[in-house]
Amino acid sequence: MNRESQTDIIKFKIKNEKEYLKKLVKRKEKATEEFKNCSPNEANSKMCEFDIECSHVSDQYIRVKAIIEVACALDLISSIEFEELSSEVRNLVL
C-alpha cells in the first residue's frame, strides 16, 4: 500500500470517527435533557442512561484522539492538521 492510499484511508477513518462522536454527543445531550425533565420515579433509570451516554462519548473521544495522534506520528497528517483536528474534536465534547 502506498503512502497516498494510507493517507486517504486514515483521513476517511478520522472523518467517520468524528461523525460517530458527533452522533454520540447528541445522544448524550438528549439523555441530559431527559434526566433534567424526568419525574423522581424515573430518576434512577434516566441517570443510568445519562452515565452510559457519557461513557460512550468519553470512549469515542479517546479513540478519535488516538487515531489522530497515530496518524501524525506516522506522518499521514501534518502537525497543522493534527492541531486542527484535535481542537475540533475537543470542541465537540465541551
Number of C-alpha atoms within 10 A of each C-alpha: 5 6 10 10 11 14 16 13 13 18 17 12 15 19 14 13 19 21 12 16 23 18 13 21 22 16 18 22 15 14 21 18 13 17 20 12 12 14 11 9 8 12 15 13 12 21 17 13 18 21 15 14 21 20 14 17 23 15 12 19 23 13 16 22 19 12 17 24 19 15 21 17 13 12 12 22 19 13 14 10 14 19 14 12 20 16 11 12 20 12 9 15 16 6
